[in-house]
Amino acid sequence: MRVRTVLGAAVIVACAGTLAGLVGSAGVANADPAAAPICGSTEATTGTALSGTYRNLRVSGIAYVANGAALTVSGNLTLAPGACLDAFSTGTVQVGRNVIVGSGATLALGCAPGSNGPPPIAPCFFTTTSDTVGGNITADQPETMYLTAVTVGGNVVSNGGGFSTPGLSFPVKDMNIGGNLILQGWHGGPGAWIGALRNHVGGNVIISNNVGYRPGDNNPNDSTEVVGNTVGRNLICQNNTPPALYGDAYNPAIGNGPNVVGHKAIGECADLTTPPS
């Protein structure tokens, strides 16, 4: 599960109604959140380090939240088309309303021992962050998202997107989602992976029309893993390539067991509420 997203060098962070600390239009990082950053090899030198408190925040280009930093947005956090925000760190992100991810943009949010990102993924080996989004996370044609251990009051919805970058992944893990989780129409390139593991979702989980090509340890196609989720209502999986499966992620000893569904498991996920035969 890898991603190498290299974006343009220019960074523009426009803050509507800034409450504290306006970030400059070409701020240069002095401490990168990971040795292999999600926004590509130039993140440490051309990315903008984000921290402080904002009413609304719009990110264009490359930005990141460093280990130990705190970013608070009382309103909406918006990623412009093609932008990249790397908050895959031990920093803390609090968004009062919505996170909106534009076309071709990449969002990495949250950190936990079960995280997946470019290696090395430490310090996520040892830390679970407490990132929160009061409203929804919505993505329209994103390149990808890395979502881990975020508490979301509303829905997480991603429609379309993907890219031909080898190894691009779309993991959604250890999330606490009050509404629905909907992942539909994402198409990855060679080595791509999309999956939902160990999430707690109050509403429905719908995973449909996604395409991945990542080979697994025990299966020639190991993408579309749906494992260990607790779903308040229905779990619906359809028209995925490959079809939704447990894959090599299945391991009840670490919480990757059958999905627990309050109502019905439908389509490709109909058999994913009992142990594999």
C-alpha positions as CSV (number, residue, x, y, z in Angstrom):
1,M,0.0,0.0,0.0
2,R,2.1,2.9,-1.3
3,V,1.6,6.3,-2.8
4,R,4.0,8.7,-4.4
5,T,2.2,11.8,-5.3
6,V,4.4,14.6,-6.6
7,L,2.6,17.9,-7.0
8,G,3.7,21.4,-8.1
9,A,6.1,23.3,-5.9
10,A,4.0,26.3,-5.3
11,V,1.8,26.2,-2.2
12,I,-1.1,28.6,-1.6
13,V,-3.1,28.3,1.7
14,A,-6.0,30.7,1.7
15,C,-7.6,31.2,5.1
16,A,-11.1,32.8,5.2
17,G,-11.6,34.5,8.6
18,T,-8.3,33.3,10.2
19,L,-8.5,33.3,14.0
20,A,-4.8,32.8,14.6
21,G,-1.7,32.6,12.4
22,L,-2.1,33.2,8.7
23,V,0.1,30.7,6.8
24,G,2.1,32.4,4.0
25,S,1.5,31.6,0.3
26,A,4.9,30.0,0.0
27,G,5.8,28.7,3.4
28,V,8.6,26.2,3.5
29,A,8.7,23.2,5.8
30,N,11.4,22.7,8.4
31,A,10.3,19.4,9.8
32,D,8.6,16.8,7.6
33,P,6.0,14.4,9.2
34,A,7.5,11.2,7.8
35,A,10.6,9.9,6.1
36,A,8.6,8.9,3.1
37,P,5.9,11.6,2.9
38,I,2.6,11.0,1.2
39,C,2.8,14.2,-0.9
40,G,6.0,13.0,-2.6
41,S,9.7,13.6,-2.2
42,T,9.5,17.4,-2.4
43,E,7.1,17.7,0.6
44,A,9.9,18.6,3.1
45,T,11.3,21.4,1.0
46,T,8.2,22.8,-0.8
47,G,5.3,21.9,1.5
48,T,3.7,24.3,4.0
49,A,3.6,23.2,7.6
50,L,0.1,23.8,9.0
51,S,-0.8,24.6,12.6
52,G,-2.9,27.0,14.5
53,T,-6.6,27.9,14.5
54,Y,-8.7,28.9,11.5
55,R,-12.4,29.6,10.8
56,N,-12.2,28.1,7.3
57,L,-9.1,26.7,5.6
58,R,-8.4,26.1,1.9
59,V,-5.3,24.2,0.8
60,S,-3.8,24.4,-2.7
61,G,-0.6,22.6,-3.6
62,I,1.3,20.7,-0.9
63,A,0.8,21.1,2.9
64,Y,1.3,18.9,6.0
65,V,0.7,18.7,9.7
66,A,4.0,17.8,11.4
67,N,4.4,15.4,14.3
68,G,3.1,17.0,17.5
69,A,1.5,20.0,15.8
70,A,-2.1,21.0,16.3
71,L,-4.5,22.3,13.5
72,T,-8.0,23.5,14.4
73,V,-10.5,24.5,11.8
74,S,-13.9,25.6,13.2
75,G,-15.6,25.6,9.9
76,N,-14.6,23.7,6.7
77,L,-11.3,22.3,5.5
78,T,-11.1,22.3,1.7
79,L,-8.5,20.7,-0.5
80,A,-8.5,22.4,-3.9
81,P,-8.2,20.2,-7.1
82,G,-4.8,18.5,-7.2
83,A,-3.8,19.5,-3.7
84,C,-2.2,17.2,-1.1
85,L,-2.5,17.4,2.6
86,D,-0.4,15.0,4.6
87,A,-1.7,14.8,8.2
88,F,-0.5,11.2,8.4
89,S,1.5,12.1,11.6
90,T,1.2,12.3,15.3
91,G,-0.2,15.8,15.0
92,T,-3.8,16.6,15.9
93,V,-6.4,17.8,13.4
94,Q,-9.8,19.1,14.6
95,V,-12.4,20.2,12.0
96,G,-15.7,21.6,13.2
97,R,-17.7,21.1,10.1
98,N,-16.7,19.4,6.8
99,V,-13.6,18.2,5.0
100,I,-14.0,18.6,1.2
101,V,-11.6,16.9,-1.1
102,G,-11.4,18.1,-4.7
103,S,-10.7,16.3,-8.0
104,G,-7.2,14.8,-8.1
105,A,-6.5,15.7,-4.5
106,T,-4.9,13.5,-1.8
107,L,-5.9,13.6,1.8
108,A,-4.0,11.7,4.6
109,L,-5.6,12.0,8.0
110,G,-5.0,10.2,11.2
111,C,-2.4,7.8,12.6
112,A,-2.6,4.5,14.5
113,P,-0.5,1.3,14.8
114,G,-2.6,-0.3,12.0
115,S,-2.0,2.6,9.6
116,N,-0.8,2.1,6.1
117,G,1.3,4.5,4.2
118,P,4.7,4.9,2.6
119,P,7.4,3.1,4.7
120,P,8.6,3.7,7.3
121,I,5.3,4.4,9.0
122,A,6.7,5.1,12.5
123,P,5.7,6.9,14.7
124,C,2.3,5.4,13.9
125,F,3.6,2.1,15.3
126,F,3.2,3.6,18.8
127,T,0.5,6.4,18.6
128,T,-3.2,6.7,17.9
129,T,-4.2,10.2,17.2
130,S,-7.5,11.9,18.1
131,D,-8.4,13.7,14.9
132,T,-12.1,14.7,14.6
133,V,-14.4,16.0,11.9
134,G,-17.7,17.3,13.1
135,G,-19.6,17.0,9.8
136,N,-18.7,15.0,6.7
137,I,-15.7,14.0,4.7
138,T,-16.6,14.2,1.0
139,A,-14.4,13.6,-1.9
140,D,-15.3,14.1,-5.6
141,Q,-12.8,12.3,-7.9
142,P,-9.9,12.3,-5.5
143,E,-6.6,10.7,-6.3
144,T,-6.8,8.9,-3.0
145,M,-7.4,9.2,0.7
146,Y,-5.6,7.6,3.7
147,L,-8.0,7.7,6.6
148,T,-7.1,6.2,9.9
149,A,-8.6,6.5,13.4
150,V,-10.6,9.6,12.7
151,T,-13.9,10.3,14.5
152,V,-16.4,11.7,12.0
153,G,-19.8,12.9,13.1
154,G,-21.5,12.6,9.7
155,N,-20.7,10.6,6.6
156,V,-17.5,9.6,4.7
157,V,-18.3,9.6,1.0
158,S,-15.9,9.3,-1.9
159,N,-17.1,9.2,-5.5
160,G,-14.8,8.2,-8.4
161,G,-11.2,9.2,-8.8
162,G,-8.0,7.2,-8.7
163,F,-4.9,7.4,-10.9
164,S,-2.5,5.2,-12.8
165,T,0.4,5.7,-10.3
166,P,1.8,2.2,-9.4
167,G,1.0,1.1,-5.9
168,L,-1.6,3.8,-5.1
169,S,-3.8,2.8,-2.2
170,F,-7.0,3.9,-0.5
171,P,-7.2,2.6,3.0
172,V,-10.0,3.4,5.5
173,K,-9.1,1.9,8.8
174,D,-10.1,2.2,12.5
175,M,-12.6,5.0,11.8
176,N,-15.5,6.0,14.0
177,I,-18.2,7.2,11.6
178,G,-21.6,8.4,12.9
179,G,-23.3,8.2,9.5
180,N,-22.5,6.2,6.3
181,L,-19.3,5.1,4.7
182,I,-19.6,5.1,0.9
183,L,-16.6,4.3,-1.4
184,Q,-17.6,4.1,-5.0
185,G,-16.0,4.3,-8.4
186,W,-12.3,4.5,-7.4
187,H,-10.0,3.0,-10.0
188,G,-6.4,2.4,-9.1
189,G,-3.4,1.5,-11.3
190,P,-1.0,-1.5,-11.0
191,G,-0.6,-2.6,-7.4
192,A,-3.6,-0.5,-6.3
193,W,-5.5,-1.5,-3.1
194,I,-8.8,-0.2,-1.6
195,G,-10.3,-1.5,1.6
196,A,-12.2,-0.9,4.8
197,L,-10.9,-2.5,8.0
198,R,-12.0,-2.3,11.6
199,N,-14.3,0.7,11.2
200,H,-17.3,1.5,13.4
201,V,-20.1,2.9,11.2
202,G,-23.4,4.0,12.6
203,G,-25.3,3.8,9.3
204,N,-24.6,1.9,6.1
205,V,-21.4,0.8,4.4
206,I,-21.5,0.8,0.6
207,I,-18.5,-0.2,-1.4
208,S,-19.2,-0.4,-5.2
209,N,-17.6,-0.1,-8.6
210,N,-14.0,0.1,-7.4
211,V,-11.0,-1.4,-9.2
212,G,-7.7,-2.5,-7.7
213,Y,-4.9,-4.8,-8.8
214,R,-2.8,-5.5,-5.7
215,P,-1.7,-9.1,-5.4
216,G,-2.0,-10.7,-2.0
217,D,-0.2,-13.3,0.0
218,N,-2.9,-15.9,-0.6
219,N,-4.8,-14.6,-3.5
220,P,-3.8,-13.2,-6.9
221,N,-6.2,-10.3,-6.3
222,D,-6.2,-8.9,-2.8
223,S,-7.8,-5.5,-3.2
224,T,-11.3,-4.6,-1.9
225,E,-10.7,-6.1,1.5
226,V,-13.7,-5.6,3.8
227,V,-12.7,-7.0,7.2
228,G,-13.5,-6.4,10.9
229,N,-16.1,-3.7,10.5
230,T,-19.0,-3.0,12.8
231,V,-21.9,-1.7,10.8
232,G,-25.1,-0.3,12.4
233,R,-27.3,-0.9,9.3
234,N,-26.5,-2.6,6.0
235,L,-23.2,-3.7,4.4
236,I,-23.6,-3.5,0.6
237,C,-20.8,-4.4,-1.9
238,Q,-21.3,-4.7,-5.6
239,N,-19.5,-4.5,-9.0
240,N,-16.0,-4.3,-7.5
241,T,-12.9,-5.6,-9.2
242,P,-11.9,-7.9,-7.6
243,P,-15.1,-8.6,-5.6
244,A,-15.0,-7.7,-2.0
245,L,-13.2,-10.3,0.1
246,Y,-11.4,-11.0,3.4
247,G,-8.0,-11.5,1.6
248,D,-4.9,-11.9,3.6
249,A,-6.1,-9.2,6.1
250,Y,-8.3,-11.8,7.9
251,N,-6.8,-12.3,11.4
252,P,-9.3,-12.3,14.3
253,A,-6.5,-12.1,16.8
254,I,-5.8,-8.5,15.8
255,G,-9.5,-7.5,15.2
256,N,-9.6,-8.5,11.5
257,G,-12.5,-10.9,11.9
258,P,-15.9,-11.2,10.2
259,N,-17.9,-8.0,9.8
260,V,-20.7,-7.4,12.3
261,V,-23.8,-6.0,10.6
262,G,-26.9,-4.7,12.3
263,H,-29.3,-5.4,9.4
264,K,-28.2,-7.1,6.2
265,A,-25.0,-7.9,4.3
266,I,-25.8,-7.7,0.6
267,G,-24.0,-8.6,-2.7
268,E,-20.3,-9.4,-2.6
269,C,-20.3,-8.9,1.2
270,A,-23.1,-11.4,1.9
271,D,-20.6,-14.0,3.0
272,L,-18.3,-11.7,4.9
273,T,-20.1,-11.9,8.3
274,T,-19.0,-15.4,9.1
275,P,-15.5,-17.0,9.2
276,P,-14.1,-18.2,5.9
277,S,-14.7,-21.8,5.1
